[in-house]
Amino acid sequence: MKSTLLIGLLFFLFFIGNANAQVDLKAEIQWCESQDRADAINWNDAKITGSPSRGLYQFQPRTFWLAALRYKILPEGTTLKEAMKYIFRPEYNAAAAHGLIDDGEVWHWKNCVNKILAFR
């Protein structure tokens, strides 16, 4: 819990209100998560969550689905199964991630954000 609060505070201090920093952070998270590969799959996450992370921002299926619905990237009523058709499409994966990042919800990528902040 403390690390999530710390990440949120650091994010706020470094990135909120600075559009260039937010663009940089999005690109850095994307690189850290997938090396900019839209087809990236992290099978190690399946050992922890039961499902591999997928796409540019390495979403778990449910997280991608809920974010895509929340930010109206996918039509209301889209099922999780239907959403999986879009998880590898970079424009959908990135749009969901950018919505979360813009709202300060960077804890989805806490390992990468910690690495990024360590170099700032």
Wavefront OBJ file of the C-alpha trace (Angstrom):
o trace
v 0.000 0.000 0.000
v 2.787 2.428 0.896
v 4.584 1.821 -2.401
v 1.383 2.540 -4.351
v 0.949 5.833 -2.500
v 4.586 6.728 -3.070
v 4.338 5.977 -6.790
v 1.204 8.109 -7.026
v 2.838 11.002 -5.173
v 5.987 10.843 -7.275
v 3.904 10.658 -10.434
v 1.967 13.721 -9.379
v 5.084 15.693 -8.532
v 6.972 14.809 -11.711
v 4.344 14.477 -14.403
v 0.943 16.037 -13.706
v 0.607 19.373 -15.430
v 3.608 18.789 -17.653
v 2.344 17.488 -20.999
v 5.844 16.806 -22.341
v 6.725 14.765 -19.272
v 3.497 12.767 -19.651
v 4.277 11.979 -23.287
v 7.785 10.920 -22.274
v 6.426 8.772 -19.443
v 3.966 7.026 -21.766
v 6.739 6.247 -24.243
v 9.068 5.094 -21.475
v 6.454 2.794 -19.933
v 5.662 1.364 -23.358
v 9.348 0.691 -24.028
v 9.904 -0.797 -20.578
v 6.884 -3.080 -20.874
v 7.198 -4.320 -24.460
v 10.156 -2.670 -26.192
v 7.494 -1.112 -28.452
v 6.289 -4.523 -29.680
v 2.526 -4.655 -30.139
v 2.688 -8.479 -30.211
v 4.591 -8.797 -26.909
v 3.426 -11.479 -24.478
v 4.793 -11.932 -20.961
v 4.201 -15.559 -20.053
v 5.847 -15.082 -16.653
v 2.825 -13.058 -15.552
v 0.663 -16.121 -16.161
v 2.504 -17.837 -13.308
v 1.253 -15.084 -10.990
v -2.140 -14.113 -12.402
v -3.140 -17.110 -14.490
v -2.947 -15.117 -17.717
v -0.039 -13.581 -19.624
v 0.202 -9.821 -20.054
v -0.227 -8.679 -23.634
v 0.501 -5.852 -26.052
v 2.391 -2.578 -25.966
v 1.532 -1.820 -22.351
v 1.372 -5.450 -21.198
v -2.223 -5.467 -20.048
v -3.886 -8.287 -18.232
v -7.088 -9.121 -20.146
v -9.527 -7.873 -17.503
v -7.607 -4.627 -16.904
v -7.525 -3.877 -20.640
v -11.215 -4.671 -21.022
v -12.297 -2.478 -18.106
v -10.056 0.437 -19.151
v -11.216 0.197 -22.763
v -14.843 0.344 -21.620
v -14.169 3.132 -19.103
v -12.544 5.363 -21.718
v -15.081 4.398 -24.407
v -12.399 2.848 -26.589
v -14.655 -0.169 -27.046
v -18.441 0.061 -27.329
v -20.519 -0.343 -24.199
v -21.526 -3.960 -23.777
v -18.302 -5.369 -25.266
v -17.546 -8.670 -23.548
v -14.137 -9.691 -22.248
v -13.910 -12.277 -25.010
v -14.657 -9.645 -27.657
v -12.144 -7.224 -26.094
v -9.386 -9.788 -26.518
v -9.629 -9.244 -30.288
v -8.246 -5.727 -29.701
v -5.618 -6.175 -26.984
v -2.778 -6.596 -29.513
v -3.904 -3.671 -31.664
v -1.545 -0.859 -30.714
v -4.091 1.937 -31.093
v -6.484 0.244 -28.638
v -3.810 -0.909 -26.193
v -2.179 2.535 -26.123
v -5.490 4.410 -25.839
v -6.467 2.378 -22.771
v -3.035 2.885 -21.208
v -2.979 6.610 -21.973
v -6.352 7.060 -20.313
v -5.117 5.372 -17.154
v -1.822 7.277 -17.162
v -3.572 10.616 -17.769
v -5.756 9.844 -14.747
v -2.646 9.156 -12.645
v -3.237 5.403 -12.426
v 0.378 4.464 -13.091
v 0.444 1.710 -10.454
v -0.599 -0.672 -13.222
v 3.024 -0.356 -14.351
v 4.651 0.131 -10.944
v 7.817 -1.843 -11.743
v 8.516 0.184 -14.878
v 7.539 3.492 -13.257
v 9.913 2.784 -10.377
v 12.712 2.112 -12.868
v 11.909 5.275 -14.801
v 11.787 7.459 -11.689
v 15.079 6.015 -10.476
v 16.774 7.513 -13.551
v 15.253 11.002 -13.204
l 1 2 3 4 5 6 7 8 9 10 11 12 13 14 15 16 17 18 19 20 21 22 23 24 25 26 27 28 29 30 31 32 33 34 35 36 37 38 39 40 41 42 43 44 45 46 47 48 49 50 51 52 53 54 55 56 57 58 59 60 61 62 63 64 65 66 67 68 69 70 71 72 73 74 75 76 77 78 79 80 81 82 83 84 85 86 87 88 89 90 91 92 93 94 95 96 97 98 99 100 101 102 103 104 105 106 107 108 109 110 111 112 113 114 115 116 117 118 119 120
